[in-house]
Amino acid sequence: MNKHVLLLFIFCIPHLTNGIDFNYPAVFNFGDSNSDTGDLVAGVGDKLESPNGQTYFKGPSGRFCDGRLIIDFLMDAMDLPFLNAYLEALGVPNFRKGCNFAAAGSTILPPSVNAVSPFSFGIQVAQFFRFKSRVLQLQAKFNKYLPDEDYFSQGLYMFDIGQNDIAGAFYSKSFDQIVASIPLVLAEFEAGIKKLYDDGARNFWIHNTGPLGCLAQNIAKFGTDPSKLDSLGCVSTHNQAANLFNIQLHALATKLQGQYSDANVTHVDIFKIKSNLIANYSKYGFEQPTGACCGYGGPPLNYNSQVACGQTKTINGTSITTTVCNDTTEYVNWDGIHYTEAANQHIASQILTGKFSDPPFADKMPFLLNLKF
């Protein structure tokens, strides 16, 4: 029995003015690996090996996780199917209830030459317009698989992006330079939101970024000096930068709430949810807050940047293979960068309390049931 017994909500809520209502005909998602359901794998031919996907999909599913992502649980809570990746051409993808443009490694700013993903936020927004144009051309012929025209104005537009802009910058910029670049990053984000709004989008759901300094990847690279770590063993500068990004993102969301009076803009504090999970991991049934379940190197981090989860590589003449933990539900972190399904499930359950949202929707819930996803 899964020890992570969570709260699941039954949504039967009337429309809330300037707030979330969970009664959407379709969802259109933009983001990075935190919500990528297969775009990078399909788009650049990237290969995800087992044990990725082992917990739920019983094999690699295009997700950088052992199972489901936060967005999968949110779709489930809205009684909608998992979102298919925009670039996935195989498996008879059905886009009737929306489309996922998120791609692992994506940034808000245009990609650099060495970027993992070419599909930055601006590209994802352009892909959305291409998608919508084709849907309107083909809807009559393939209506079973494509959204109705009014789904684009009635649908929910979700965003979970910015992590790579901040975390990636630490490899080439000083802390002060990173902080100085945040307004530029958010100006690019605002420009994309405006394009979607001008095209008729009215329901926006924005996740801020998590505690980047608590990822094994960043601890291994930037936390070798103990003085650089905070009380949780996380890299202080990374979390400070994430916090400063989030403060300005929240201010932007508030600005959009006022500027677009006919739109619903919901900001979700993912940083607070994830930080609370890492600080109080044992309270929530976990045993490892920062070490990777799937990786190489053993405790405390079990992370090696040269060999990703599921890979075998020869380094300095020695063949090394990643290992996977016996029980993924004991770990918050899956591969040093991404969270486990168990952690994603916990985070989704916290999002659905409504307490971490602006505007909050906790008081709008008619009742709760002790159910599992």
N, C-alpha and C positions, 0 to 999 in steps of 0.2 A: 504493500500500500504506500502510495506517495505520501511522505510525511509533511509535505508543504500543502496543507489544507488551506484554501484561500477563500476569500469572499468573492462571489460572483453576483452581479446585479442583473435583475430582470428589468429591462427598460420598457416602460409604458408611459412615457413622459410627454406631455403636450409641448408644443414649441415654446422655447424660452427666448425672450427678447434679448438680443445680443449675447447669447450663450449657446452652449452645446445642447443638442436635443436627441442625439443618438438614433435618429430616424432618417437615415440618408439612403437614397437609392443606389449610390455609388461612392467610391473613395478613390481619389487620385493622390498618390504619395510621391514625395520627392525627398532624396536623402543619400546617405552613405551606407556602409556595411551594417549599421545598426538596424536598417530596415530593408536591405537588399534581399529580394527573394529569388534572385537569379540573373540579374542584369549584367553584372560584370563577367560572370562565367560565360554567358551567351554572347556578350558583346565583344570581348577580346579573346575568347577561347581559353580563358583561365581555367585551371583544373583544380577542383576540390576533391581530395581523396577521402576515403573512410579513415577515421571514424566520424567525420563530419556527417551530421544527419542521423546518426545511429539511434538516438532516443525516440524520435517520433516518426521520421520518414523511412527509417531502416536503411538509409543510404544517403549519399550526398544529394542535397536538394537545391544547391545554388546559394544556400544560406551559410554564413560563417558562424556556425553554431552546431551543437549536437542535436538540436531539434528546432523548436519554434522560437520565433522572435517576438518582441513586444508587439509589433504590428499584427502578427498572427493572432495573438490573444485579444487585441482590441477589435479586430475584424470579427472574431468569434463572439465577442460580447455584443457587437452590433448585429449579430445574426446574419453576417455576410460571409461569403467564401473567402479563402485566402487570395490575396492579390497575385495575379500573374505578372511576371516581368515583361516590360514593354518589348524588349529585344528577344524574347523567347519565342522561337518559331515552331518548335516541336512540342509534342504532347497535346495537340489540339487546344491551345490556350483559349480560355473564355474570358473576354473582357466586358461581359455584360454588366458586372457590378463594380467596374473600375479598372485601374491600371497602375502598376508600380514602375516609376521611373528611377528609383533609387539605385545607385551602383556603388559597390564597395570602393573605398579609396577616393571618392569624389569630394571636391571642395566647393565652397561657395564662389571663390574667385576663379577666374579662368585657370585651367591646369598649366603647370610648369612642364618643361620638356621631359623631366624625369617622373612625372606623375604616374601613380598606379592606375588611375582612371582618367580617361579623356572626357568623361561625362560630368562636367561641372554643373553647378546649379543652372547657369544660363543655358547650357546645352539641354538639360532635362526639361526646362520650360519650353524650349524650342521643340523638343521631341513631343511634348504634350500638344502643342499647336498642330504639329504634323499628325498626331494621333487623332485629334478632334476633327481635323479636316477630312481625313480618310474615313472616319466613322460616319460623318455626315454624307459622304459620297456613297458609302456601301451599306448604310443602315437598313435600307429597304430590302436588300438582298440577303443580309446576314443578321437580321435583328435579334435572332436567338443568341448571338455571341457578342453583340455590340450594345453599348449604352443608348438609350433613347436620347434625343436631342436635349430635352429638358433636364436630364441627369447632370449635365455640365453646370447648370446654374443652381441646381438643388443639391449637388454632391458635396462631400467633405474633402477639402484640400489639406493634406497632412504634410508636415515638414519636420525632418530630423537630420540636420546637416550643420556643419561648422566645426565638428571635432577635428577633422583633418587640416583645416586652415590653422587651427591653434597648435595642435600637437606636432604637425609637420614642420611648422615654422621654427621650432626649437632646434632643428638640425642645422639651420643656417643663420638664424637671427638671435640677437640679444633679447632679454626679457622686455626691455624698454621699447625696442623696435617692434616686438610682437604686440605690445599694448597699443602702441601708436598706430598699428595697422588695423585695429579692430573697427574703427569707424568706416574704413574703406570696404572691409568685408561686409559689414552690415548695410552699406549703401548698395552694394551689389544684390544683397538679399532683398532689400526693399524694392529695388527696380524690378526684380522678378515677380514679387507679390503684386506690384502695381500692374504689370502686364496681365497677370491672371485676373485681377479685379476688373480692369478695363474690358476684359473679354467676357465678363459675366460671373466670375467666381464670387461667392458671397460667404462661404463658410470656411474659415481658416483655423487650423489646429497646429500650433507651433511648439515643438519640444526644444528646450535649451540643451546645452551639452553637459555631459557628466563629469565626474572628478577624474580628469585625465591622468593626474599624478598617481592614481591608484592602480593603473594598468601595469601588469608585469613588464610589458615591453618598455615602458617609460622608466620604471624603477630600475630595470637592468641596465639601461643606457645612461640615465641621468641621476640615479640614486646611489651610486657606489660610495659616495661620501655620506656617512650617516648624518652629518650636519645639514644636509639638503633635504632630509626627510622630516615629516611631521609626526605627531604622536601615533598616527595610524600606520606609519611606515610608508606613506605616500610622498611623492616628490612635491615639495611645497610650491615651487614656482609654477609648475603645470596647473595645479589647482587654483592658484591665485589668478593666472591668466584666464582659466576657464570661468572663474567667478566674475572677472571684469567683463569678459565677453557676454556672460549671461545677464549682468546688470544692464548693459546697453541693449541687449536683445529684448529684455522685458520692457525697457523704456520705449523701444521701437514698437512693440506689440501694443502698448498703451496708446502710443501716438496713432497707430492704425485704427484702434478701437474708436478714437475720437474723430479721426479723419474720414473713415468709411462708416458713417452712421447707419447705413442700411446693410452692413455686414456683421457677421459674428466672428470675432477674433478671440481664440482661447489660447493662452500661454500656459505651458505645463512645465513645472520645475523638476525636471529629471535629475538635476544635480543633487537636490535635497533628498530625493528618494534613494538614489544610488549611494550617496554618502552615508545616509542612515543605515542602509543595508550593510555596508562595509564596516561601519563602526559598531554595529550591533548584530553581526552575522550569526552568532550562536543563538541569539534570541529567536531568530527566524529559521533555525534548524540547519544552518550551514556550519561547516567545520574549517573551511579554507576561504579567507576573504580576498586574497590577492594572488596566490599561487595558481598557475595554470593546471587545469585537469589534463589537457592534451599538450604535451611539449617535450622538451629534452633538457636535462641538467639536474633534475631532482630538486628537493626542497632547498631554499624556501620558495623560489619562484617557478622552477621547472620550465624555464623559458630560454631559448637560444634563437637569436634573430636570424641565424643562418639556415635553420630548418623549421619549416612550418608544420603545423599539426597534420599528421598523416603522411609525412614525407620521410624518405631515407636519402641521405646525402653522404658523399665522401668528403671529409674535411681533413686536410693535412695527412692524407693517406689512410685515414680511419673512417670506416662506414658507421654512421650514427643514424638511429631510427627513433622517432618520437614514440612515447608511450602514452597510454590513456589511463586515467584513474578508474578504479573499480566501481565507484558510485558517483555519477555526475551530479546528483542532488546534494552532495556534500560541498560542492565547489560553487563559488560565485562566478569565477572566471573560467572560460572554456579553453582558450588558446593563447592567453597572454594579452590579447587585444579586445576580444569579444566575450560576452557573458554566456553562461550556460542557459539552457532552456528553463531550468528550475529558477534561476535568478530572474530571467525575463518574465516568467510567470508571476513571481513576487512583485516585480516592478509594475507590471500591468495591473495587478490587483490594487496596488497603491494609487496608480493613476485613476482608477475607476472609483476610488472613494470621493474624488472631486475636491479633496482638501488641498491638493498641490496645484490647483489651476487658478488662473485669473482670467475671467471671473470664475469663482468657485461654483460647483454645482452639487455639493454634498447635501445641502438642505432640500434639493429637488428630488432626491431619491425616495420613491414611495415605500420601499421596504427592501430588506436584505435577506438573502438565503445563504446558509452555509453549504455551498456547493463547490466542487472542483471544476476547473475548466474542462 
